[in-house]
Amino acid sequence: MSRAATSRALASLFTIASCAADPYTASDYFRELGAAHCDKMHDCCSQAEYDDWWTQADGDRIDCVQTHSYPAERTPILDAIDAGRIEFDVVRAKACVDALRGHDCPSFQPALRYRETYCEDPFSGTIAAGEPCGTHAECETGFCAAALIPRESPRICRVTIPDGGACSVVDGAFCTPPSYCQDGICGLGEPAGGTCSSDAGCIDHWCEDNNRCRRVCNG
């Protein structure tokens, strides 16, 4: 065997050994998905649009990668995986990252609520509907919430309502994410130019001060 062939063989063995010693984890997934998301924003948005999206009303800047790599439920999800309440699928996770990297700009959405809507969710919950839960990904239904009334209502796994269905967060009839309950009906919200009272009322999750929905990235 030539020196080059020997080197390649050793490199392959080292790679295999490294993979075995350091498997792909949910933390790796969050980090890669966050980086891919922000790369896609750079690709699909103009610099002005990107800066506008990540600048708060008071002028403070928000870090894109930090936001998407560390979503609010990151720690509960990691804890639930360790406890066996969530199963993490490595193949699906890598497919999600690849899907985002190859996503077309016209249908790309930068809001956090669209995570895993372009692929098969790598997190599978093991808790049945009606049982107590701590985070969405723990549930077989993918949704964990408490009804607003009564206020002592516990967070339980809930069956959700698809787009177009009647909903009421007060009564616990929640919409299937990323849809919201708006005027009693589940939907993604108004397109650019539509009227809104909050970001949730817009498909692009951006309601401007004049109560009109805005398209986030026109490129």
C-alpha positions as CSV (number, residue, x, y, z in Angstrom):
1,M,0.0,0.0,0.0
2,S,1.4,3.4,-0.9
3,R,2.1,6.1,1.6
4,A,-0.9,8.2,0.3
5,A,-3.2,5.2,0.5
6,T,-2.0,4.4,4.0
7,S,-2.6,8.0,5.1
8,R,-6.1,7.9,3.6
9,A,-6.9,4.7,5.4
10,L,-5.6,6.0,8.7
11,A,-7.6,9.2,8.2
12,S,-10.8,7.2,7.6
13,L,-10.2,5.1,10.7
14,F,-9.6,8.3,12.7
15,T,-12.9,9.8,11.4
16,I,-14.8,6.6,12.2
17,A,-13.3,6.5,15.7
18,S,-14.0,10.2,16.2
19,C,-17.7,9.8,15.2
20,A,-18.1,6.8,17.6
21,A,-16.5,8.8,20.4
22,D,-18.4,12.0,19.7
23,P,-21.9,11.2,18.3
24,Y,-24.2,13.9,16.8
25,T,-26.3,15.4,19.6
26,A,-29.4,17.6,19.9
27,S,-27.0,20.4,20.9
28,D,-25.1,19.9,17.6
29,Y,-28.5,20.1,15.8
30,F,-29.5,23.4,17.5
31,R,-26.1,24.9,16.6
32,E,-26.2,23.8,13.0
33,L,-29.8,24.8,12.5
34,G,-29.2,28.2,13.9
35,A,-26.2,28.8,11.7
36,A,-28.0,27.6,8.6
37,H,-31.0,29.8,9.4
38,C,-29.0,32.9,9.7
39,D,-27.0,32.1,6.5
40,K,-30.4,31.7,4.8
41,M,-31.4,35.1,6.1
42,H,-28.3,36.6,4.6
43,D,-29.0,34.9,1.3
44,C,-32.6,35.9,1.1
45,C,-32.7,39.4,2.7
46,S,-31.0,42.6,1.8
47,Q,-28.6,43.9,4.4
48,A,-31.0,46.6,5.3
49,E,-33.8,44.0,5.8
50,Y,-31.5,41.8,7.8
51,D,-30.4,44.7,10.1
52,D,-34.0,45.9,10.5
53,W,-35.2,42.4,11.6
54,W,-32.5,42.1,14.2
55,T,-32.7,45.6,15.6
56,Q,-35.1,46.2,18.5
57,A,-37.2,49.4,18.8
58,D,-34.7,50.8,21.3
59,G,-31.9,50.3,18.8
60,D,-30.3,47.3,20.5
61,R,-29.1,44.6,18.1
62,I,-30.0,40.9,18.6
63,D,-27.6,38.2,17.5
64,C,-29.2,35.9,14.9
65,V,-27.2,32.8,15.5
66,Q,-27.5,33.1,19.3
67,T,-31.3,33.4,19.0
68,H,-31.8,30.5,16.7
69,S,-29.2,28.2,18.3
70,Y,-30.6,28.8,21.8
71,P,-34.5,28.9,21.5
72,A,-36.5,29.2,24.7
73,E,-37.2,25.5,25.0
74,R,-33.6,24.3,24.2
75,T,-32.7,23.4,27.8
76,P,-36.1,21.7,28.6
77,I,-35.7,19.6,25.4
78,L,-32.2,18.5,26.2
79,D,-33.2,17.6,29.7
80,A,-36.3,15.7,28.4
81,I,-34.0,13.7,26.0
82,D,-31.8,12.7,28.9
83,A,-34.8,11.7,30.9
84,G,-36.3,9.6,28.0
85,R,-39.4,11.7,27.5
86,I,-38.2,12.8,24.0
87,E,-36.6,10.6,21.3
88,F,-34.0,12.4,19.1
89,D,-33.6,11.2,15.6
90,V,-30.2,12.0,14.2
91,V,-31.1,11.3,10.5
92,R,-34.1,13.6,10.7
93,A,-32.1,16.3,12.4
94,K,-29.4,16.3,9.7
95,A,-32.2,16.3,7.0
96,C,-33.7,19.3,8.7
97,V,-30.5,21.3,8.5
98,D,-30.0,20.2,4.8
99,A,-33.6,21.2,4.0
100,L,-33.1,24.7,5.5
101,R,-29.9,25.2,3.6
102,G,-31.6,24.3,0.4
103,H,-34.8,26.2,1.1
104,D,-36.0,28.6,-1.6
105,C,-36.1,32.3,-0.7
106,P,-39.7,33.1,-1.7
107,S,-41.1,30.7,0.9
108,F,-38.4,31.1,3.5
109,Q,-39.6,32.4,6.9
110,P,-37.2,33.8,9.5
111,A,-39.5,33.6,12.5
112,L,-38.8,31.0,15.2
113,R,-42.3,29.6,15.0
114,Y,-41.4,28.1,11.6
115,R,-38.7,25.8,12.9
116,E,-39.0,22.2,11.7
117,T,-42.0,23.1,9.4
118,Y,-39.9,22.4,6.3
119,C,-38.8,18.9,7.4
120,E,-39.8,15.9,9.6
121,D,-39.4,17.0,13.2
122,P,-36.4,15.2,14.8
123,F,-38.0,15.3,18.2
124,S,-40.6,12.7,19.1
125,G,-42.4,13.0,22.4
126,T,-43.5,10.0,24.4
127,I,-46.2,11.6,26.6
128,A,-49.8,11.0,25.5
129,A,-52.5,13.6,25.1
130,G,-54.0,14.6,28.4
131,E,-50.9,13.9,30.5
132,P,-48.8,16.5,32.3
133,C,-45.9,17.9,30.3
134,G,-43.1,20.5,30.5
135,T,-42.4,21.3,26.9
136,H,-44.0,20.9,23.5
137,A,-41.5,18.3,22.2
138,E,-42.3,15.9,25.1
139,C,-45.8,15.4,23.7
140,E,-46.9,12.8,21.1
141,T,-49.2,15.6,19.8
142,G,-46.3,18.1,19.7
143,F,-48.1,20.6,21.9
144,C,-48.0,21.3,25.6
145,A,-50.1,24.1,27.1
146,A,-52.4,25.1,29.9
147,A,-55.8,26.7,29.4
148,L,-56.1,30.3,30.5
149,I,-59.2,29.5,32.5
150,P,-59.0,28.2,35.2
151,R,-55.6,29.8,35.9
152,E,-54.6,26.8,38.0
153,S,-55.0,24.6,34.9
154,P,-51.9,22.4,34.5
155,R,-49.8,22.2,31.3
156,I,-50.9,19.0,29.5
157,C,-50.3,17.5,26.1
158,R,-53.1,18.6,23.9
159,V,-54.6,17.6,20.5
160,T,-54.4,20.7,18.3
161,I,-56.7,22.3,15.7
162,P,-55.6,22.4,12.1
163,D,-55.8,25.5,9.9
164,G,-59.3,26.7,9.3
165,G,-60.7,25.1,12.4
166,A,-62.4,26.8,15.3
167,C,-60.1,27.6,18.2
168,S,-60.1,29.2,21.7
169,V,-57.0,29.4,23.9
170,V,-59.3,30.2,26.8
171,D,-61.0,26.8,26.5
172,G,-57.8,25.0,25.6
173,A,-58.6,24.6,21.8
174,F,-55.1,25.4,20.5
175,C,-53.9,25.6,16.9
176,T,-51.3,23.4,15.3
177,P,-48.1,25.4,15.2
178,P,-47.0,27.6,13.4
179,S,-50.6,28.7,13.2
180,Y,-52.3,31.0,15.7
181,C,-55.8,31.4,16.9
182,Q,-57.0,34.6,15.3
183,D,-60.7,35.7,15.6
184,G,-61.6,32.2,16.7
185,I,-60.0,30.5,13.6
186,C,-56.6,28.8,13.2
187,G,-54.4,30.3,10.6
188,L,-51.0,31.7,9.7
189,G,-52.1,35.3,9.6
190,E,-52.4,38.1,7.1
191,P,-50.0,38.5,4.1
192,A,-48.0,41.6,3.5
193,G,-50.2,44.6,3.5
194,G,-52.9,43.1,5.7
195,T,-54.1,44.7,8.9
196,C,-52.7,43.4,12.2
197,S,-52.4,44.2,15.9
198,S,-49.4,42.0,16.7
199,D,-46.6,40.1,14.9
200,A,-48.6,36.8,15.4
201,G,-51.3,38.2,13.1
202,C,-49.0,38.2,10.1
203,I,-47.8,35.3,8.0
204,D,-44.3,36.8,8.1
205,H,-44.6,37.5,11.8
206,W,-43.9,41.2,11.3
207,C,-46.6,43.8,12.2
208,E,-45.4,47.4,11.7
209,D,-46.4,50.4,13.7
210,N,-49.0,51.4,11.2
211,N,-50.8,48.0,11.9
212,R,-49.9,46.6,8.5
213,C,-48.1,43.3,7.9
214,R,-44.8,43.4,6.3
215,R,-42.8,40.9,4.2
216,V,-39.6,40.3,6.0
217,C,-37.2,39.5,3.1
218,N,-37.7,40.8,-0.4
219,G,-34.0,40.4,-1.2
